[in-house]
Amino acid sequence: VLNKIDHIGVAVKSLVETGKFYKLLAGVEVSEPELIADQKLKASFVEIGESKIELLESTEPDSTIAKFIEKRGEGIQHIAFYVDDLEGKLQYLKEKGVRLIDEQPRKGAGGKKIAFIHPKSSYGTLIELCEKID
Ligand code: ZN
């Protein structure tokens, strides 16, 4: 059972510029950028009450985020749901024939392990599942 959206991932060209806008909008500081080397991106979070926006800036021209912006422009890139048992959930989805980008969790931003579901299986929306690393 999923019980909440953990965050919404937004692809942006500049964390600094976008951070200024979200500070203006939300009245809170955007978190210090965190480098996620294997995904070739930097991530900052904006915390709005219980909700989070994850701002994603590419660090390499061939990254997923760079390609996304090239094709579709800046904007919402994925929705992340919090799960209590990520490995178990991935196993369950796989058994049900859902295509996964990550069959095993990998390290994401914000002290979480994450895995993506292939958008071909989720009707066009890139879905991330995440769980806190303890
Ligand atoms: Zn995310």
Backbone and ligand atoms as CSV (ligand in chain L), in Angstrom:
chain,resi,resn,atom,element,x,y,z
A,1,VAL,N,N,0.853,-1.197,0.000
A,1,VAL,CA,C,0.000,0.000,0.000
A,1,VAL,C,C,0.888,1.246,0.000
A,2,LEU,N,N,0.572,2.159,-0.890
A,2,LEU,CA,C,1.279,3.441,-0.882
A,2,LEU,C,C,0.443,4.407,-0.071
A,3,ASN,N,N,1.068,5.204,0.796
A,3,ASN,CA,C,0.238,6.136,1.558
A,3,ASN,C,C,0.554,7.609,1.371
A,4,LYS,N,N,1.657,7.884,0.655
A,4,LYS,CA,C,1.827,9.308,0.337
A,4,LYS,C,C,2.771,9.537,-0.826
A,5,ILE,N,N,2.593,10.701,-1.440
A,5,ILE,CA,C,3.573,11.162,-2.417
A,5,ILE,C,C,4.741,11.700,-1.613
A,6,ASP,N,N,5.941,11.210,-1.876
A,6,ASP,CA,C,7.114,11.697,-1.161
A,6,ASP,C,C,7.571,13.035,-1.731
A,7,HIS,N,N,7.645,13.106,-3.044
A,7,HIS,CA,C,8.026,14.368,-3.681
A,7,HIS,C,C,7.657,14.351,-5.154
A,8,ILE,N,N,7.736,15.521,-5.742
A,8,ILE,CA,C,7.573,15.656,-7.180
A,8,ILE,C,C,8.906,16.125,-7.733
A,9,GLY,N,N,9.423,15.427,-8.730
A,9,GLY,CA,C,10.723,15.750,-9.313
A,9,GLY,C,C,10.548,16.694,-10.498
A,10,VAL,N,N,11.286,17.782,-10.473
A,10,VAL,CA,C,11.174,18.796,-11.517
A,10,VAL,C,C,12.543,18.997,-12.164
A,11,ALA,N,N,12.602,18.859,-13.474
A,11,ALA,CA,C,13.857,19.065,-14.209
A,11,ALA,C,C,14.026,20.550,-14.487
A,12,VAL,N,N,15.192,21.086,-14.108
A,12,VAL,CA,C,15.434,22.520,-14.317
A,12,VAL,C,C,16.832,22.732,-14.905
A,13,LYS,N,N,17.010,23.894,-15.513
A,13,LYS,CA,C,18.320,24.206,-16.081
A,13,LYS,C,C,19.269,24.721,-15.006
A,14,SER,N,N,18.736,25.408,-13.992
A,14,SER,CA,C,19.595,25.999,-12.962
A,14,SER,C,C,18.934,25.905,-11.588
A,15,LEU,N,N,19.595,25.185,-10.687
A,15,LEU,CA,C,19.086,25.103,-9.303
A,15,LEU,C,C,19.087,26.472,-8.652
A,16,VAL,N,N,20.087,27.284,-8.960
A,16,VAL,CA,C,20.208,28.607,-8.342
A,16,VAL,C,C,19.024,29.485,-8.753
A,17,GLU,N,N,18.781,29.546,-10.058
A,17,GLU,CA,C,17.698,30.396,-10.546
A,17,GLU,C,C,16.336,29.880,-10.085
A,18,THR,N,N,16.131,28.580,-10.201
A,18,THR,CA,C,14.847,28.002,-9.813
A,18,THR,C,C,14.644,28.125,-8.306
A,19,GLY,N,N,15.758,27.973,-7.560
A,19,GLY,CA,C,15.697,28.096,-6.112
A,19,GLY,C,C,15.197,29.460,-5.673
A,20,LYS,N,N,15.619,30.503,-6.405
A,20,LYS,CA,C,15.166,31.866,-6.086
A,20,LYS,C,C,13.654,31.973,-6.236
A,21,PHE,N,N,13.140,31.373,-7.303
A,21,PHE,CA,C,11.691,31.421,-7.520
A,21,PHE,C,C,10.943,30.682,-6.415
A,22,TYR,N,N,11.431,29.486,-6.074
A,22,TYR,CA,C,10.710,28.709,-5.047
A,22,TYR,C,C,10.808,29.359,-3.675
A,23,LYS,N,N,11.915,30.080,-3.442
A,23,LYS,CA,C,12.024,30.809,-2.185
A,23,LYS,C,C,10.980,31.929,-2.129
A,24,LEU,N,N,10.844,32.593,-3.246
A,24,LEU,CA,C,9.843,33.648,-3.365
A,24,LEU,C,C,8.434,33.074,-3.170
A,25,LEU,N,N,8.197,31.948,-3.807
A,25,LEU,CA,C,6.881,31.320,-3.767
A,25,LEU,C,C,6.559,30.763,-2.389
A,26,ALA,N,N,7.494,29.982,-1.844
A,26,ALA,CA,C,7.193,29.204,-0.645
A,26,ALA,C,C,7.682,29.864,0.637
A,27,GLY,N,N,8.573,30.843,0.529
A,27,GLY,CA,C,9.087,31.507,1.716
A,27,GLY,C,C,10.054,30.657,2.512
A,28,VAL,N,N,10.614,29.635,1.884
A,28,VAL,CA,C,11.602,28.786,2.570
A,28,VAL,C,C,12.850,28.653,1.702
A,29,GLU,N,N,13.982,28.391,2.372
A,29,GLU,CA,C,15.230,28.168,1.644
A,29,GLU,C,C,15.196,26.802,0.966
A,30,VAL,N,N,15.777,26.761,-0.198
A,30,VAL,CA,C,15.959,25.492,-0.902
A,30,VAL,C,C,17.193,24.818,-0.297
A,31,SER,N,N,17.162,23.481,-0.159
A,31,SER,CA,C,18.289,22.789,0.485
A,31,SER,C,C,19.561,22.883,-0.365
A,32,GLU,N,N,20.710,22.712,0.300
A,32,GLU,CA,C,21.993,22.692,-0.404
A,32,GLU,C,C,21.983,21.606,-1.470
A,33,PRO,N,N,22.491,21.900,-2.669
A,33,PRO,CA,C,22.506,20.883,-3.726
A,33,PRO,C,C,23.304,19.643,-3.311
A,34,GLU,N,N,22.767,18.502,-3.666
A,34,GLU,CA,C,23.429,17.228,-3.380
A,34,GLU,C,C,23.773,16.589,-4.729
A,35,LEU,N,N,25.035,16.184,-4.876
A,35,LEU,CA,C,25.459,15.573,-6.131
A,35,LEU,C,C,25.114,14.082,-6.129
A,36,ILE,N,N,24.381,13.654,-7.144
A,36,ILE,CA,C,24.115,12.229,-7.324
A,36,ILE,C,C,24.886,11.824,-8.579
A,37,ALA,N,N,26.138,11.389,-8.347
A,37,ALA,CA,C,27.075,11.224,-9.467
A,37,ALA,C,C,26.587,10.211,-10.497
A,38,ASP,N,N,26.062,9.065,-10.057
A,38,ASP,CA,C,25.702,8.028,-11.026
A,38,ASP,C,C,24.494,8.426,-11.882
A,39,GLN,N,N,23.723,9.384,-11.429
A,39,GLN,CA,C,22.616,9.871,-12.268
A,39,GLN,C,C,22.960,11.191,-12.955
A,40,LYS,N,N,24.207,11.634,-12.766
A,40,LYS,CA,C,24.698,12.853,-13.415
A,40,LYS,C,C,23.765,14.035,-13.155
A,41,LEU,N,N,23.463,14.243,-11.884
A,41,LEU,CA,C,22.610,15.374,-11.542
A,41,LEU,C,C,22.932,15.912,-10.150
A,42,LYS,N,N,22.429,17.126,-9.924
A,42,LYS,CA,C,22.436,17.726,-8.601
A,42,LYS,C,C,20.984,17.944,-8.203
A,43,ALA,N,N,20.674,17.666,-6.933
A,43,ALA,CA,C,19.296,17.792,-6.474
A,43,ALA,C,C,19.211,18.714,-5.266
A,44,SER,N,N,18.179,19.542,-5.250
A,44,SER,CA,C,17.848,20.358,-4.080
A,44,SER,C,C,16.386,20.136,-3.766
A,45,PHE,N,N,16.053,20.207,-2.486
A,45,PHE,CA,C,14.652,20.028,-2.100
A,45,PHE,C,C,14.046,21.333,-1.597
A,46,VAL,N,N,12.789,21.530,-1.911
A,46,VAL,CA,C,12.001,22.600,-1.336
A,46,VAL,C,C,10.950,21.916,-0.478
A,47,GLU,N,N,10.950,22.186,0.813
A,47,GLU,CA,C,9.973,21.548,1.696
A,47,GLU,C,C,8.822,22.501,1.941
A,48,ILE,N,N,7.642,22.052,1.562
A,48,ILE,CA,C,6.442,22.860,1.752
A,48,ILE,C,C,5.489,22.031,2.599
A,49,GLY,N,N,5.448,22.326,3.899
A,49,GLY,CA,C,4.672,21.485,4.804
A,49,GLY,C,C,5.182,20.064,4.730
A,50,GLU,N,N,4.286,19.110,4.481
A,50,GLU,CA,C,4.685,17.705,4.383
A,50,GLU,C,C,5.115,17.339,2.975
A,51,SER,N,N,5.013,18.285,2.058
A,51,SER,CA,C,5.290,17.989,0.657
A,51,SER,C,C,6.665,18.495,0.263
A,52,LYS,N,N,7.240,17.813,-0.697
A,52,LYS,CA,C,8.555,18.231,-1.173
A,52,LYS,C,C,8.574,18.315,-2.701
A,53,ILE,N,N,9.297,19.328,-3.171
A,53,ILE,CA,C,9.616,19.411,-4.588
A,53,ILE,C,C,11.110,19.120,-4.692
A,54,GLU,N,N,11.464,18.206,-5.591
A,54,GLU,CA,C,12.868,17.888,-5.823
A,54,GLU,C,C,13.283,18.572,-7.128
A,55,LEU,N,N,14.197,19.518,-7.017
A,55,LEU,CA,C,14.680,20.219,-8.206
A,55,LEU,C,C,15.911,19.479,-8.720
A,56,LEU,N,N,15.946,19.192,-10.007
A,56,LEU,CA,C,17.003,18.368,-10.584
A,56,LEU,C,C,17.710,19.126,-11.691
A,57,GLU,N,N,19.014,19.295,-11.532
A,57,GLU,CA,C,19.820,19.952,-12.565
A,57,GLU,C,C,20.859,18.968,-13.070
A,58,SER,N,N,20.978,18.878,-14.372
A,58,SER,CA,C,21.943,17.978,-14.991
A,58,SER,C,C,23.370,18.455,-14.758
A,59,THR,N,N,24.303,17.504,-14.604
A,59,THR,CA,C,25.715,17.872,-14.512
A,59,THR,C,C,26.494,17.444,-15.759
A,60,GLU,N,N,25.846,16.690,-16.639
A,60,GLU,CA,C,26.502,16.220,-17.874
A,60,GLU,C,C,25.500,16.312,-19.023
A,61,PRO,N,N,26.007,16.650,-20.221
A,61,PRO,CA,C,25.070,16.827,-21.356
A,61,PRO,C,C,24.321,15.551,-21.759
A,62,ASP,N,N,24.844,14.365,-21.364
A,62,ASP,CA,C,24.172,13.128,-21.798
A,62,ASP,C,C,23.313,12.519,-20.680
A,63,SER,N,N,23.000,13.282,-19.655
A,63,SER,CA,C,22.218,12.737,-18.547
A,63,SER,C,C,20.735,12.641,-18.899
A,64,THR,N,N,20.011,11.872,-18.110
A,64,THR,CA,C,18.560,11.738,-18.293
A,64,THR,C,C,17.868,13.096,-18.205
A,65,ILE,N,N,18.304,13.909,-17.247
A,65,ILE,CA,C,17.680,15.227,-17.053
A,65,ILE,C,C,17.971,16.145,-18.251
A,66,ALA,N,N,19.209,16.127,-18.728
A,66,ALA,CA,C,19.544,16.957,-19.902
A,66,ALA,C,C,18.703,16.542,-21.104
A,67,LYS,N,N,18.563,15.237,-21.301
A,67,LYS,CA,C,17.781,14.746,-22.445
A,67,LYS,C,C,16.309,15.100,-22.286
A,68,PHE,N,N,15.828,15.008,-21.065
A,68,PHE,CA,C,14.426,15.359,-20.793
A,68,PHE,C,C,14.162,16.818,-21.159
A,69,ILE,N,N,15.048,17.716,-20.712
A,69,ILE,CA,C,14.862,19.149,-20.973
A,69,ILE,C,C,14.980,19.444,-22.468
A,70,GLU,N,N,15.905,18.769,-23.116
A,70,GLU,CA,C,16.078,18.950,-24.560
A,70,GLU,C,C,14.796,18.591,-25.308
A,71,LYS,N,N,14.167,17.496,-24.891
A,71,LYS,CA,C,12.975,16.996,-25.598
A,71,LYS,C,C,11.701,17.711,-25.195
A,72,ARG,N,N,11.562,17.974,-23.894
A,72,ARG,CA,C,10.264,18.451,-23.397
A,72,ARG,C,C,10.311,19.773,-22.654
A,73,GLY,N,N,11.519,20.327,-22.489
A,73,GLY,CA,C,11.643,21.578,-21.740
A,73,GLY,C,C,11.665,21.326,-20.245
A,74,GLU,N,N,11.860,22.382,-19.484
A,74,GLU,CA,C,11.869,22.248,-18.033
A,74,GLU,C,C,10.468,21.886,-17.548
A,75,GLY,N,N,10.398,21.219,-16.408
A,75,GLY,CA,C,9.075,20.919,-15.838
A,75,GLY,C,C,9.054,19.606,-15.088
A,76,ILE,N,N,7.863,19.170,-14.728
A,76,ILE,CA,C,7.699,17.953,-13.919
A,76,ILE,C,C,8.250,16.743,-14.667
A,77,GLN,N,N,9.151,16.034,-14.000
A,77,GLN,CA,C,9.809,14.890,-14.639
A,77,GLN,C,C,9.348,13.567,-14.041
A,78,HIS,N,N,9.109,13.539,-12.730
A,78,HIS,CA,C,8.614,12.302,-12.122
A,78,HIS,C,C,7.823,12.581,-10.844
A,79,ILE,N,N,7.060,11.576,-10.431
A,79,ILE,CA,C,6.349,11.622,-9.158
A,79,ILE,C,C,6.898,10.478,-8.315
A,80,ALA,N,N,7.221,10.775,-7.058
A,80,ALA,CA,C,7.796,9.747,-6.185
A,80,ALA,C,C,6.832,9.408,-5.057
A,81,PHE,N,N,6.590,8.116,-4.894
A,81,PHE,CA,C,5.754,7.615,-3.803
A,81,PHE,C,C,6.642,6.977,-2.749
A,82,TYR,N,N,6.255,7.182,-1.491
A,82,TYR,CA,C,6.990,6.548,-0.400
A,82,TYR,C,C,6.461,5.136,-0.174
A,83,VAL,N,N,7.366,4.176,-0.045
A,83,VAL,CA,C,6.958,2.801,0.282
A,83,VAL,C,C,7.742,2.315,1.494
A,84,ASP,N,N,7.139,1.398,2.243
A,84,ASP,CA,C,7.795,0.887,3.447
A,84,ASP,C,C,8.746,-0.262,3.164
A,85,ASP,N,N,8.511,-0.958,2.069
A,85,ASP,CA,C,9.353,-2.116,1.742
A,85,ASP,C,C,9.652,-2.063,0.251
A,86,LEU,N,N,10.666,-1.301,-0.104
A,86,LEU,CA,C,10.956,-1.063,-1.519
A,86,LEU,C,C,11.281,-2.360,-2.272
A,87,GLU,N,N,12.173,-3.182,-1.707
A,87,GLU,CA,C,12.546,-4.426,-2.384
A,87,GLU,C,C,11.318,-5.312,-2.611
A,88,GLY,N,N,10.497,-5.418,-1.583
A,88,GLY,CA,C,9.290,-6.253,-1.673
A,88,GLY,C,C,8.331,-5.731,-2.726
A,89,LYS,N,N,8.187,-4.426,-2.780
A,89,LYS,CA,C,7.293,-3.804,-3.752
A,89,LYS,C,C,7.788,-4.041,-5.181
A,90,LEU,N,N,9.100,-3.924,-5.381
A,90,LEU,CA,C,9.668,-4.133,-6.712
A,90,LEU,C,C,9.455,-5.577,-7.163
A,91,GLN,N,N,9.669,-6.488,-6.225
A,91,GLN,CA,C,9.461,-7.906,-6.511
A,91,GLN,C,C,8.011,-8.174,-6.911
A,92,TYR,N,N,7.091,-7.593,-6.149
A,92,TYR,CA,C,5.660,-7.752,-6.408
A,92,TYR,C,C,5.289,-7.213,-7.794
A,93,LEU,N,N,5.766,-6.006,-8.098
A,93,LEU,CA,C,5.433,-5.393,-9.392
A,93,LEU,C,C,6.004,-6.211,-10.544
A,94,LYS,N,N,7.221,-6.696,-10.353
A,94,LYS,CA,C,7.868,-7.508,-11.379
A,94,LYS,C,C,7.058,-8.778,-11.655
A,95,GLU,N,N,6.611,-9.412,-10.576
A,95,GLU,CA,C,5.786,-10.617,-10.710
A,95,GLU,C,C,4.495,-10.341,-11.452
A,96,LYS,N,N,3.982,-9.110,-11.308
A,96,LYS,CA,C,2.734,-8.731,-11.978
A,96,LYS,C,C,2.969,-8.251,-13.405
A,97,GLY,N,N,4.221,-8.313,-13.859
A,97,GLY,CA,C,4.517,-7.964,-15.244
A,97,GLY,C,C,4.754,-6.487,-15.501
A,98,VAL,N,N,4.967,-5.727,-14.435
A,98,VAL,CA,C,5.254,-4.297,-14.594
A,98,VAL,C,C,6.725,-4.137,-14.978
A,99,ARG,N,N,6.978,-3.332,-16.014
A,99,ARG,CA,C,8.368,-3.081,-16.427
A,99,ARG,C,C,9.027,-2.097,-15.477
A,100,LEU,N,N,10.200,-2.463,-15.015
A,100,LEU,CA,C,10.932,-1.608,-14.076
A,100,LEU,C,C,12.203,-1.097,-14.736
A,101,ILE,N,N,12.544,0.142,-14.467
A,101,ILE,CA,C,13.849,0.646,-14.902
A,101,ILE,C,C,14.910,0.098,-13.947
A,102,ASP,N,N,14.576,0.084,-12.666
A,102,ASP,CA,C,15.490,-0.441,-11.651
A,102,ASP,C,C,14.857,-1.648,-10.960
A,103,GLU,N,N,15.433,-2.828,-11.209
A,103,GLU,CA,C,14.916,-4.006,-10.507
A,103,GLU,C,C,15.470,-4.068,-9.097
A,104,GLN,N,N,16.602,-3.387,-8.892
A,104,GLN,CA,C,17.194,-3.267,-7.551
A,104,GLN,C,C,17.242,-1.784,-7.195
A,105,PRO,N,N,17.006,-1.450,-5.921
A,105,PRO,CA,C,17.081,-0.041,-5.534
A,105,PRO,C,C,18.486,0.520,-5.731
A,106,ARG,N,N,18.551,1.816,-5.994
A,106,ARG,CA,C,19.838,2.505,-5.994
A,106,ARG,C,C,19.730,3.713,-5.071
A,107,LYS,N,N,20.871,4.379,-4.873
A,107,LYS,CA,C,20.896,5.500,-3.947
A,107,LYS,C,C,20.335,6.742,-4.617
A,108,GLY,N,N,19.391,7.383,-3.940
A,108,GLY,CA,C,18.840,8.633,-4.439
A,108,GLY,C,C,19.235,9.788,-3.540
A,109,ALA,N,N,18.659,10.950,-3.793
A,109,ALA,CA,C,18.944,12.122,-2.965
A,109,ALA,C,C,18.170,12.036,-1.652
A,110,GLY,N,N,18.621,12.799,-0.667
A,110,GLY,CA,C,17.880,12.932,0.578
A,110,GLY,C,C,17.895,11.695,1.467
A,111,GLY,N,N,18.973,10.886,1.394
A,111,GLY,CA,C,19.096,9.713,2.253
A,111,GLY,C,C,18.084,8.623,1.957
A,112,LYS,N,N,17.709,8.494,0.683
A,112,LYS,CA,C,16.708,7.494,0.309
A,112,LYS,C,C,17.295,6.522,-0.704
A,113,LYS,N,N,16.735,5.310,-0.682
A,113,LYS,CA,C,16.980,4.406,-1.805
A,113,LYS,C,C,15.764,4.512,-2.712
A,114,ILE,N,N,16.011,4.423,-4.000
A,114,ILE,CA,C,14.954,4.692,-4.974
A,114,ILE,C,C,14.956,3.661,-6.093
A,115,ALA,N,N,13.836,3.571,-6.800
A,115,ALA,CA,C,13.761,2.757,-8.011
A,115,ALA,C,C,12.680,3.358,-8.899
A,116,PHE,N,N,12.932,3.310,-10.195
A,116,PHE,CA,C,11.963,3.857,-11.148
A,116,PHE,C,C,11.191,2.750,-11.859
A,117,ILE,N,N,9.915,3.033,-12.096
A,117,ILE,CA,C,9.067,2.158,-12.908
A,117,ILE,C,C,9.126,2.683,-14.342
A,118,HIS,N,N,9.177,1.807,-15.315
A,118,HIS,CA,C,9.249,2.256,-16.705
A,118,HIS,C,C,7.942,2.940,-17.110
A,119,PRO,N,N,8.031,4.151,-17.714
A,119,PRO,CA,C,6.796,4.879,-18.072
A,119,PRO,C,C,5.911,4.127,-19.064
A,120,LYS,N,N,6.472,3.153,-19.765
A,120,LYS,CA,C,5.644,2.331,-20.667
A,120,LYS,C,C,4.639,1.511,-19.865
A,121,SER,N,N,5.005,1.188,-18.618
A,121,SER,CA,C,4.093,0.420,-17.768
A,121,SER,C,C,3.199,1.305,-16.926
A,122,SER,N,N,3.519,2.597,-16.838
A,122,SER,CA,C,2.738,3.470,-15.953
A,122,SER,C,C,2.039,4.585,-16.736
A,123,TYR,N,N,1.704,4.272,-17.981
A,123,TYR,CA,C,0.872,5.170,-18.788
A,123,TYR,C,C,1.446,6.576,-18.913
A,124,GLY,N,N,2.765,6.617,-19.141
A,124,GLY,CA,C,3.386,7.886,-19.516
A,124,GLY,C,C,3.984,8.704,-18.396
A,125,THR,N,N,3.669,8.354,-17.148
A,125,THR,CA,C,4.244,9.103,-16.027
A,125,THR,C,C,5.431,8.324,-15.466
A,126,LEU,N,N,6.562,8.994,-15.352
A,126,LEU,CA,C,7.712,8.350,-14.731
A,126,LEU,C,C,7.470,8.328,-13.221
A,127,ILE,N,N,7.415,7.120,-12.658
A,127,ILE,CA,C,7.134,6.963,-11.228
A,127,ILE,C,C,8.364,6.433,-10.509
A,128,GLU,N,N,8.707,7.107,-9.430
A,128,GLU,CA,C,9.793,6.669,-8.555
A,128,GLU,C,C,9.176,6.127,-7.277
A,129,LEU,N,N,9.742,5.048,-6.777
A,129,LEU,CA,C,9.370,4.556,-5.447
A,129,LEU,C,C,10.585,4.790,-4.559
A,130,CYS,N,N,10.363,5.234,-3.337
A,130,CYS,CA,C,11.513,5.498,-2.478
A,130,CYS,C,C,11.235,5.083,-1.046
A,131,GLU,N,N,12.319,4.831,-0.350
A,131,GLU,CA,C,12.261,4.420,1.056
A,131,GLU,C,C,13.485,4.966,1.748
A,132,LYS,N,N,13.329,5.394,2.977
A,132,LYS,CA,C,14.455,5.925,3.733
A,132,LYS,C,C,15.490,4.825,3.988
A,133,ILE,N,N,16.757,5.161,3.821
A,133,ILE,CA,C,17.827,4.211,4.170
A,133,ILE,C,C,18.028,4.307,5.676
A,134,ASP,N,N,17.956,3.148,6.385
A,134,ASP,CA,C,18.122,3.264,7.842
A,134,ASP,C,C,19.462,2.764,8.319
L,1,ZN,ZN,ZN,12.876,11.874,-7.093
